[in-house]
């Protein structure tokens, strides 16, 4: 089977790595890919994964490439091409693509669409309202005592959420998003949500339009600095499973969220085939959905796919074909921890082109896999090319063992300005 993976981050490297282990994969391309992806080899025939210089949002060129190369399956990693309707375009010309359609991708591409859907269909969430007018948004924030999350409606690379604890902070956040347009057109409309407290977890479920297969528990670390300080990022690390969330409790939480969500999709004619990924806050009143994502999380993918024992090709095809009920997900009992190594200054401005050393040494440690996120090759050396550069991922017999191994490997990797949070999985331990 010839497979095209779209994207070039840590999530896509992990997906490529897992697909390359399948005996069904005979050729894999990744557009645009990264330096780590270009070093992956297929298990079936020892051929190299080939990176193609096409951007993830260049839908026309991606369609032409897939058609000319007779690609059997296209796997869409990032949110933007999904929001642009790439799956619909592939389907229109008879090509198989995994991921939600443009209509279904609105669960992520519009926070207002998602919130209104939850309100209509009884998905547990918090008090909120959407606004086009900054003064009306400020008035609602004042009703909440200024304790709120102000969210840009559109996609903002996981950074379009500002947490406020006072009316002054809320007013400044609304100005920043709606007037200053810090997140561009994504901030034309905002969602103002009541601020709730509790433990935040990530849920993932693979869907085929009628069935949702739940993944194990995981916990992301969104803030840039230790102790959940600093700015929101795309994710500084994660671990799975979450020891304080037992299997029966996980399913209870998932049912409270996914049952009304699936029923609502059926009621409203939304055929969701892909990965649904709600961020959930565990409150005294039960689980509440903060927001939905419509693709694999990053860096959650790194810990999930290192633990997954199924053939990923089989699962993605079942998701497209509506046959997930014929599959049972199989997971290793080991724990996985991913520590993100980022560029100095991230998520604000940072310098690129810094030479990275120690990659081969870290990757050679048994149980460790270094997934590349923001890397490229320059003058035969691997350099940083993004904010989140690497996802150093380790498997261990327990969470402490996995965590120690991930940090041991991360300590071997160096480039100017590199930093990582030192408290990934600390809450669980």
N, C-alpha and C positions, 0 to 999 in steps of 0.2 A: 504494500500500500504506500502510495506517495502522499506525503503530508506537508502542508504549509502551516507554520505557526506565525501569527502576526503579533509583533511587539518586540521590544528589546530590553526589557527589565529583568529583575530577579524572578518575578512570577513566570515570565516566558522561558528563562533559562531552566527553571525547575520543570516546567511542562515539557520542554524539549528533552531534557535528561530522562524523564519518566517515559515519554513516548519512544525514545531511542532504545529502551530496554525491551520493548515489545517485539516478539518474533514476527508480528504482522507488518512492522515498519520496514520498508525497503529503501526509502529515500525521504529525507527530511530537509526542508528549507526553512529558514526563519528570516522574516523581513521586519525591521532591519537587522535584528540580532545584536550581539555584542561579542567582546573578545572571548568570554567564557563559552558562549554557545558555539562559537566557531571551532572549539577544541573538543566538542562532544563527538562520540563515535557510535554508530548503530550496532547493536548486539547481533543482529541477524546476518550482517555481511561485512562488518568492519568499515563501512564507508563513513566518511566524515559528514557531519551536518554542514550545510552550505548556507552562509549568510548572504542575503540578497539586499542590495542597496535601494530599498523602496521603503518610504516612510509608512508608518501604521495608519496614517490618515489619507494617504494617496490611494483612494479606493479604485480609481480608474486603472492605475498601473497594477495594483494587486489583482484586480479582476482579469486583466490581460495576461498577467504572469500565470495565474492559476489555469486559465483556459489553454494557453499555449503549451504548458507543461503537463496538461492532463492530470491535475492534482485531484486525488480521490477524496481528501478530507482537509478542510481548512479549519484551524483552531484559532479563535480570536481571543487574545489576552486582555488588552486594555479597554477602558470604558469609552473613550472617544469614538473609535470606529464603530462600536456597537450603537452609540447614540446617533451616529451619522447614517445608520441603516445598512451597514456592510453585509449583514446576514441576508437581509431582504434582496440586496443586489445580486449576491451569489445565487440565491435560490431562484431568482428570476431567469437566470441563464442555465439552470439545471445543475449547479455545482453544490456539493454538500459542505455546509459550514456549521461549526458548533458555536453556539452563543445565542442569546435572545434576539428577537427581531427588534426593530426600532420602537415599535409600540411597547413591547415588554421591557425594553431597556430603560423606559421612562422611570421605572422604580428607582434608578440611580440618577438618570440625567436630569430629572426634575424633582427636587425635594418637596415642592408644593404638590405635584401630582401624587407622589408617594404618601404624603401626609393626609391628603384628602381621601385617597383610597383607603387608608387605615381607618379614618374616621367613619367612612361609609360602611365598612365591612367588619367592624368590631375587632380589629387587630389592636391589642393593648399598646397604648402610646401615651404621650403626655399632652397637656393643654398647649395649643399653638394657634397661630394665625399667619396668613401670608399678606404681603403688602407690596404695592408699587410706589406708594408715597412714603417718603422717609418720616414725615411728621406723624402719620398714622401709626407707623411702626414704633416710633418713640413713645406714643401714647400707650400702646399695648404693652410695651416693655415696662413702662411706669406702673401699669396695673399689676405686673408681676413683681413689683418692688425692685426692678432692675436685675433680678436674678434670672438670667435667661441665656439661651444659646441663640446667637444670631447667625443664620446660615444663608449663604448665597444659594439661590435656587438652582443654578446650573453646575456643571462640572468644574472643579477647581483643584484638580490633582490631590484631592484629599485634604486640602488646606483651607477650604472656604467656610470654616466654622470658627466663630469667635465666642469664647465663654466669658460671660459678664456676671459680676457680683454686685453691681450698683447701677443706679440710673445713669450716672455720668459715663460709666464704662459702656453701657448699652447704647447710649446716644453716640458715643465715639465710634463704636463698632458699626452702627447703622450708617453713619457718615462715611466711614472707611469703605464699606462694601457698596453702598448705593450712590454716593456722591463722588468719592475719590476713585471708585471703580478699581480697587486694589486687585480684584479677581476678574477684571474685564467684564464682558457681557454677562458672565455668570451671575453678576450682582445686580442686574436690572430689576429683579424682584428678590425679596428676602422672605425667609420663614423665621419667625420668632417663636422659640419654644421655651416653655417652662423648664427651669433648671432643676433636675432631680439628682439625688445622690444614691450611691450604691456601688456595687462591684460591676464593672463592665466586662462583658465577654463577647466573643465572636462566634456566631453560628454559621455553618455552611451547609447547604443541602443541594444535591444534584437533582435537577428536575427534568421531566420529559413531557410536560403539559398536563399530566394528571397525577403522577407519583413524585414524591420528594424523598430522596434517600439522604438521611442525616449523616453528616461527618462527625467525628469526635469533637470534644470541647477543645478550645484554644483561647489564649488571651494575648491580645496585642498590647503594645506600649507606644502610644501615639505621641506623647510629648518628647521634645528633643533631649531633655536633661533628666538626670536621676531624680527620683521621688516625684515623678510626674510634674516637673517644672519645665519652664521654657515654652516655646511655640509648638503648636500642633504640626506634626509631620505626616508623611505617608505611612509611617510605622518604623520604629527603631529596634524592633525585635519581638519575638513571640515564642510561645511554647505550647506543647500539647502532649498528653491531655492535662486538663486542669484538675489537680488532686482534690480540691474542695468541692468539686461538682461531680457527684457520682452519676453513673449511667442512667438510673431511673429518674433522677432529678433533671438531668439533661433532656431526656425524652419528654418529661412533664413540661418543661419550659418550651421546648420546640413545638409540642402539640398546641400549647396556648397561643403560639405565634403563627405556626405554619398551617394549622387547620383552618382558621378563618381567612388566612391569606389565600390558600388554595381555593377555598369556597368562593372567595371574592373574585379570583381570576376566572373561575368557571362562570360565575354570574355575569361578569362584565365582558366575557369573550376575549380574555387575554391568554394566549397560548404560550406559556413561558417554558422554553426549553434551553437549559443552560444552568448556571450556578446562581442561586439566590443566597445572599450573604447579609443577613440583618445584624447590625450592631445592637446589642441588648444590654440594658441596665437592670440589674437585679435589685429591686426595691422592696421595702416592707409591704407594699401592696401587690407584689408579684412582678413578673418580668414586663418590661416596657421597651418597645422598639424605638431606638434613637433615630435610625435611618436604615434604608436598604441599599445594598450594592448589588449589581447584576453581573458579577464576574468573580473569579477567584480573588481572594484578598492577597495582598503582598505586604508583609512577609508570611502570612498564614500558609500560602501554597507550599513554602519551603518545608514547614514542619508536617503538613498533611501528606504531601506526596512522598516524603521519605518514609512515612509510616504505612502508606497504602501498599497492600500486597496484590491487589487486582491488576490486570492489564488495563492501562488507562485508555488505550484505543477502544477496547470493548465497551467501556463505560460511556465514553463520549458518543460512540455510535448508538448505543442504547438510548442515550438522552435525546438524540436527534430522531430516532425511530419510534419513540414511545414505548420501549420495551424494558424500562428499568426494573419493572416488577419481577423480571426473570433473573435479576442479579442480586447477590448479597455482597455488601462491601466487607472486605477483609482487611484487618489492621494488625500490625505488629504490636505486641504488648509493651514494647520499648517506648520510652519518652523521647521527644525531640525538642531541641532548643535552637532558635535562630537568633544570632546577634548581628545586627546591622552595623557595618563600618561605613561611616559617612564622611563627606568632605567638610573641612573646617568652615564654619559659617552657616552650614545648612540648618534650617530650611530657608535662610535668607541668602545673601550673595556668597559665592564660594569660587575658588579658583580651580580651573581644570588643567589637565595635561601633566599632572604630577605622577612620576614613575612609581609603580607599585612593586614592592619586593616581598618575598616570602610566600607567594601564592602556592608554589609547588610543594614547599615544605609543609604548609598547613593542610593542603589537600591530600597529602600522602598519609596523614594520621588515620589509622583504622577507625571507622565510624564517623568520619568528618567529610562533609562535602561543602566546598566553597562555591556558592552561586553568585554569578556576576550580575550586577544591576546597571551601574553606570560606568562601564569600562569600554575602551577601544584600544586597538593596536596602533602604535605610532613608532616608526623607526625600529621595528622588531621588539619593542617593549610595550607592556600593558600599562596604560595610564588611566587616571580617573576622567570621566566625561559627564558625570552627573552628581546629584546631591547625595543620594544613597548609592554607594559604590559596590558593596559586597554584602551578601547574607551568609555569614559563617554558620553552618548548620551541623548539628551533631546528634547522633542517636546514642542513648545509654540505657542501661537496665533500669534506671530510675531517673527522676528529674534532676537530682543533684549530680549524678554521674554525667548526664547529658550536658548540663549547664557547665560543669567544670571542663569538659572536653571542648565545648564551643569556645569558652574563654581562653583555654590553652592555645587553640588554633588561631583565634583572633589576635592574640598577643604576638604571633609570629609574623603578622602582616604589617607592613609599614609603607606609608607615603606621607609627604609633607601635609600637615594639617589634619590628618586622619583622627577621628574620634568615634567612640561608641559609648552607649550607656552601660554602666557597670552593674545595674540592678535588674537585668532581664530575669524574670522568673523568681525574683527575691520574695515577692508577696506570697507566692505559693509555698515557699520553703519556710 
